[in-house]
């Protein structure tokens, strides 16, 4: 083996060629591009879960405040603005008055919105016994048409979250 052929062999083994690096870069770009839709869908699902949990946690907080303070606590939703707030209804008139303790308004985060509210006048009252004024729900939707429903049961005041798999079917 001559020294020139030995030198060429060693040179080939020294690293990667530009073509090999380009092929790896193209393959990596294809893998990343193929995973983007899945990542977006997963992100929307996580954001929706966080938003529905925020609504459920606020309803549970209202229920606990009503029991602890022995005063009705109202949670009021504004679907158009995508907000909700709660207040202790000291005079039990069903409306927020100055001087009453309140929390909020809270906005719906991460590209989610309040799709619908089934409570009369878009509000639910938790009584000092822990019961709710009526059975109803709040539907929280994401920009990808995924949705979760936060339900409140009147006699017990219990709150739970459930999935809605096709928001379009529900709205018909």
N, C-alpha and C positions, 0 to 999 in steps of 0.2 A: 504494500500500500504506500503510495507516494505521500509526501508531506502535504501536497495540495488537496488531495482527496480526504486526508485525515483532518485537515483544517476546515473543509466544507462540512464534514460530518459533525464536527464539534460545534460549528456555527449554527447548524440546524437545531441542535439539541439545546442551545443556550436559552431559548424563550419562545414566545408565541409570535406568529406572523400577524401583520395588520389584518389580513383577511380573516384569520381565526378570531381575533378580537372583535371584528365587525359582526361576524356570525353570532357570537355570544351576545353582543349588545342587541342585535335584532331579535333574537330569541327572548331575551329578558324584556324587551319593549312589548312584544306580543303577549307575554304572560301578564305583565302589568296592565296592558290595555284590556285584556279579557277579564281581569278581576275587578275593574272599576265599577261596573254596574252592580255586581254583588256587594261590593263595599258600600255603595250608596244606599242600597236597599237595607243592608244591615244597620247602617248609621241612622236611617229614618226610623227603623224599628226600635232602636235603642232610645232615640229622642222621644218617640211616642210613649214608650214605657215610662220614661222619666216624667213626662208631662202628666200622664194619667195618674202616676203615683203622687205628683205634687197636688193635684186636685183632691185625690183620696185622703192624703195626709192633712190637707186643710179642712176637709169635712170632719175628719176624726178629731182634729184640734178643736173645732167648733163644738162638737159633741162633748168633749172633755171639759171645755171651758164652761159650758152650760151646767154640767153636773157640779163642777167645782165651785162656781160662783152662785149657783141657785138662781140664775137669771137666764132667760132664753137667749140663744145666740143664733143669728141669722147669717146665712151664706147667700150672697147675691151674685148672680152671673150676668155678664154683659157679652153676649155672643158676638155682637157687631164689633166691639172694641177688643175682644179676645182677653177680657180681664174678669176677675172676680175678687170680692172682698168679704170680710166677715165683721160683724159687730155685735156687741152685747146690747140687746134691746131692753134697756133699763125700764122704760115706761110701757113695754109690751104693746106698742102700737103698730108693729110690723114695718116701720120705716126708720131709716137712720136719721138721728137728730144730733145736733151739735152737743158735745159733752158726753156722748156715749162712746165707750171704748171700742176702737176698731183696729183692724189689721188689713193691710193692702192699700190700694188694689194690687193684685198680683197679675202679671202678664204671662201668657202662655209662651214658653221658651222654645227655641230650636225648631223653627218652621212648623209648629203645630198650632192648632186653633180649636176653639170650642165650636163644634159643628152643630150641636143642638142641645137644648135643655128642656126636659119634660115637666119640670116643676112649675106650678102656677106662678105667674109673674116672675119666672126665672129665679126663684129663691126658695130655700128650704130653711125651716126653723128647727133647731134642736132645743127641746124642753129640758128643764132641770132634772127630769127623770132619766134623760138620755134618749128618749124617743124622738122621732122626727115628725114633723107636721104632716108629711105625706110621703108616699112611695114615689120614687121617680129616678131619673138618671141624667147624667151629663155625658155627651159623646165628645171625645177628644179625637181629632183627626190630624193626620200628617199630610204633607204636600204630596205624598205618593198614594193617597186614597186608602192608606191603612187607618184603622180606627180602634179605639178602646172605649168601652162604656164603663162609667163609674156609677154603680147603683147604690141607692139608699132605700132601706126598708123601713116603713113607717112605724110599725109597732115596736120594733127593737132599736131602731136607729143604726143598725149595722150597715157598714159600707164595704163594698167589695168591687174589684175591677175584673172585667171580662173582655175577651177579644171579640172584635167584629171582623170577619174575614173579608167581606165585600160591602163597603160603605154604600155603593150605588144601589144594591139590592135593598138595603135598609131604608133608603130615602124614598123609594117608590111607593 
